[in-house]
Amino acid sequence: MSEVLNIEKIGQIRGNVISEISKLRSKDEISNLRIKYLGRKGIVSKLLRSIHEIPIDQRKIFGQKLNILKEELELLFEEKSNEGFNEFDQFNKEKSLQDISLPGRKGIIGNLHPTSKVVREICKAFTPMGFQIVEGPEIELDKYNFELLNIPKDHPSRDMFDTFWVDWKNDKDEYPLLMRTHTSPMQARVMEGSIPPIRVLVPGKVFRYEATDASHEWHFFQVEGLAVDKGITFADLKGTVYEFARAIFGSERKIRFRCDYFPFVEPGVDVSIDCFICEGGGCRVCSKTGWIEIMGAGMVHPKVLSSVGYDPEIYSGFAFGMGVERIAMLKYGIEDIRLFYSNDLRFLKQF
Ligand code: DAH
């Protein structure tokens, strides 16, 4: 021990601290060095604790010197801390090749896909009228996609829907699974699981086994609507569609209903709005007719109501379905539906 404790040793420690302290570049470094010497297990603290090992006659002088050293070091550390480090300068000195004042690289911020944007807008138009948003499965049973919607097996109305069948047979040797061709199966699913009044909106992806061209894709989005209650009439359908068309295409819109055939509604209609580009005069967008088709709709067929266990004498309802990309194309003047899913950022970034 006495080998450690001699006057020279104290001088050496002082010298070491002074030279080490001059190299310090941050508060962290000061704190570490302070701990090394003055911390509980630090060099100076240990020496002070072992002072009793010194012969009595030298103990006092050593004690005094060590205490003076301790005080001096405390002061040095404090002064160094007060120097007010400019840590950026220190950092730059050390890493002179890096210029941290250069502006950083901008992260790429994406935007909503035009389809998502329009789905949200459509939902926003219907929710104030009390419609709830629900979603359904993209792989669907034949039963919901067709049969419960009054589209029996081998009926010609199935030809309206070019279908992707899933390669899986049940024990009756049937292919009951398919990629849903429309969002209408959710009409049956929702009715099956609830008691009227019902007001739902079903956005979702659908699939068709079709060749693609400027107005056809093999997958696209639809939004389905369904309202069922006692005493729902065609006037309710009309009012609801009016509200929607005006929210999306402007408050001046007129609506036209024409008879159309969809197996799950009776009467069935196709709904058009007056052309918002030419105001009805006739242009390219409306094919010179002054009208633009926006959706199919109708009163829920009594057979559909009974197939899910509702009494059509008590309940009635309306339904509608629209293609989201078609609405987006009209709204934004997009001429080719294939642009939506070809992942060209020049297109997608515009929304
Ligand atoms: N599901 C039809 C289709 O994909 C669209 C449709 C028409 C939905 C009339 C409806 C409706 O709910 O009433 O072509």
Boltz pocket constraint, residues with backbone or C-beta under 6 A from the ligand:
constraints:
  - pocket:
      binder: B
      contacts: [[A, 181], [A, 182], [A, 183], [A, 184], [A, 224], [A, 225], [A, 262], [A, 264], [A, 265], [A, 269], [A, 295], [A, 296], [A, 297], [A, 298], [A, 319], [A, 320], [A, 321], [A, 322]]
      max_distance: 6.0
